[in-house]
Amino acid sequence: MQKSLISDIKLGTPHKSIGSNAILTLDLGFNINGLIREIFSQKNWERAYDKHDNAFRLTVFLDVRAGGKSIEKIKFVRKAVLFWTRNPKLSYRVWISIIKEETPYYPLTIEEAKSLLFDVTKTIELQSNNLQKGENEIHVDIAVSWGKHLYTEPIELHGQTETIKVVKI
């Protein structure tokens, strides 16, 4: 049986070293692939909508760690809302809007909807006073979860980035 998984995890920074009062910028990216991406289809949206299951909530927890201790915890939510549409550009009666960072998006294709919901890019800004003087090894623990729906069971997925090194001067 196919499973859902976190893949293509990337962590980077334009900074190799950072001053004592500077802000460290981390660029995080990952995809949620596998079963959930496959079953998140227009046919299942229509079935779910008919049973009043018209919202999908994806919760992402990020734990930024340096030197083995947690220095920043971030939680954010993405939502998919199913609705009845009369849009002449769409040949379906039930369609989807994706809410990212409090902004609604109205994709025109199923693939665009999946990408908006399941492909994550996040910029993380850290105060340098969270880091030790000298070399810091930084990585991010990722947890993604969703609840029970007509087309899926509740799941929590885990992943971890590679470690990057940043020197605090």
C-alpha positions as CSV (number, residue, x, y, z in Angstrom):
1,M,0.0,0.0,0.0
2,Q,1.3,3.4,-0.9
3,K,1.9,5.9,1.9
4,S,2.1,9.7,2.2
5,L,5.5,11.2,2.8
6,I,7.5,14.4,3.1
7,S,10.1,14.6,0.2
8,D,12.4,16.9,-1.6
9,I,13.4,18.6,1.7
10,K,15.8,21.5,1.2
11,L,17.3,24.0,3.7
12,G,19.6,26.8,2.7
13,T,20.8,30.2,3.7
14,P,22.6,33.0,1.9
15,H,24.7,33.6,5.0
16,K,27.8,31.5,5.9
17,S,28.6,33.8,8.8
18,I,26.5,36.3,10.8
19,G,27.1,39.2,13.1
20,S,25.9,39.4,16.7
21,N,22.9,41.7,16.0
22,A,21.9,40.4,12.6
23,I,19.0,38.3,11.4
24,L,19.7,34.9,9.9
25,T,17.5,34.0,7.0
26,L,16.7,30.3,6.3
27,D,15.0,29.1,3.1
28,L,13.0,25.9,3.7
29,G,11.3,23.8,1.0
30,F,9.6,20.4,0.9
31,N,6.8,18.6,-0.8
32,I,4.1,16.3,0.6
33,N,3.8,13.4,-1.9
34,G,2.4,9.9,-2.1
35,L,-1.1,8.7,-1.3
36,I,-2.6,12.0,-0.1
37,R,-1.5,13.8,-3.3
38,E,-3.0,11.0,-5.4
39,I,-6.3,10.8,-3.7
40,F,-6.7,14.6,-3.5
41,S,-8.7,14.6,-6.7
42,Q,-11.7,16.4,-8.1
43,K,-13.7,13.1,-8.0
44,N,-13.0,12.8,-4.3
45,W,-13.7,16.5,-3.7
46,E,-17.2,16.0,-5.3
47,R,-17.9,13.0,-3.1
48,A,-16.8,14.7,0.0
49,Y,-18.8,17.9,-0.8
50,D,-21.9,15.8,-1.2
51,K,-21.4,14.4,2.3
52,H,-20.7,18.0,3.7
53,D,-17.0,17.3,4.2
54,N,-15.9,20.5,2.5
55,A,-12.7,21.6,4.2
56,F,-9.3,20.0,4.4
57,R,-6.8,21.4,7.0
58,L,-3.1,20.7,6.7
59,T,-1.1,21.7,9.9
60,V,2.6,22.1,9.6
61,F,4.9,22.3,12.7
62,L,8.6,23.4,12.2
63,D,11.1,23.1,15.0
64,V,14.3,25.0,14.2
65,R,17.2,23.4,16.1
66,A,20.8,24.6,16.7
67,G,23.3,22.7,18.7
68,G,20.8,20.1,19.7
69,K,18.3,22.6,21.3
70,S,15.1,24.1,19.9
71,I,15.6,27.8,19.1
72,E,12.3,28.5,17.2
73,K,9.0,26.8,16.8
74,I,6.7,27.7,14.0
75,K,3.2,26.5,13.3
76,F,1.1,27.3,10.2
77,V,-2.0,26.0,8.5
78,R,-3.1,25.5,4.9
79,K,-6.7,24.9,4.1
80,A,-8.5,23.6,1.1
81,V,-12.2,24.7,0.9
82,L,-14.6,23.0,-1.5
83,F,-17.4,25.0,-3.0
84,W,-20.1,24.9,-5.7
85,T,-18.9,26.8,-8.7
86,R,-20.4,28.3,-11.8
87,N,-17.1,29.4,-13.3
88,P,-17.3,28.9,-17.1
89,K,-13.5,28.2,-17.2
90,L,-14.1,25.0,-15.1
91,S,-16.0,21.9,-16.3
92,Y,-16.7,20.8,-12.7
93,R,-19.6,21.6,-10.4
94,V,-17.5,21.4,-7.2
95,W,-14.1,23.2,-7.1
96,I,-11.5,24.2,-4.5
97,S,-9.8,27.2,-3.1
98,I,-6.5,27.0,-1.3
99,I,-5.8,29.3,1.7
100,K,-2.1,29.9,2.3
101,E,-0.8,32.6,4.7
102,E,-4.4,33.9,5.1
103,T,-4.7,34.5,1.3
104,P,-7.2,32.5,-0.8
105,Y,-6.0,31.2,-4.2
106,Y,-8.4,29.8,-6.9
107,P,-6.4,27.4,-9.0
108,L,-7.6,26.6,-12.5
109,T,-6.2,23.0,-12.6
110,I,-6.1,20.1,-10.2
111,E,-2.3,20.0,-10.4
112,E,-2.1,23.7,-9.5
113,A,-4.4,23.0,-6.5
114,K,-2.2,20.1,-5.3
115,S,0.9,22.3,-5.7
116,L,-0.5,25.2,-3.7
117,L,-1.5,22.8,-0.9
118,F,1.3,20.3,-0.8
119,D,4.4,22.1,-2.0
120,V,5.8,24.2,0.9
121,T,8.4,27.0,0.7
122,K,9.0,29.0,3.9
123,T,11.4,31.8,4.8
124,I,12.4,31.6,8.4
125,E,14.1,34.6,10.1
126,L,16.1,34.0,13.3
127,Q,17.7,36.5,15.6
128,S,21.4,35.8,15.9
129,N,21.2,36.0,19.7
130,N,19.6,32.5,19.5
131,L,22.9,31.2,18.2
132,Q,26.2,30.4,20.0
133,K,29.4,32.2,19.2
134,G,31.4,30.2,16.7
135,E,30.0,27.4,14.4
136,N,26.4,26.5,14.7
137,E,24.8,23.4,13.1
138,I,21.2,24.1,12.3
139,H,18.5,21.8,11.1
140,V,14.6,21.8,11.0
141,D,12.4,19.0,12.3
142,I,9.1,19.0,10.2
143,A,5.8,17.5,11.3
144,V,2.7,17.6,9.0
145,S,-0.7,16.4,10.0
146,W,-4.3,16.3,8.8
147,G,-7.6,14.9,10.2
148,K,-10.1,12.3,9.0
149,H,-12.0,12.9,5.8
150,L,-14.1,10.9,3.4
151,Y,-11.0,10.1,1.3
152,T,-8.3,9.9,4.0
153,E,-7.5,8.8,7.6
154,P,-5.8,11.2,10.1
155,I,-2.0,11.1,9.7
156,E,1.1,12.8,11.0
157,L,4.2,12.7,8.9
158,H,7.7,13.6,10.0
159,G,10.8,14.7,8.2
160,Q,14.1,16.5,8.9
161,T,16.4,18.7,6.9
162,E,20.1,18.3,6.3
163,T,22.2,20.2,8.7
164,I,23.7,23.5,7.6
165,K,26.6,25.3,9.3
166,V,26.6,29.0,10.1
167,V,29.3,30.9,12.0
168,K,28.3,33.6,14.5
169,I,31.0,36.2,14.7
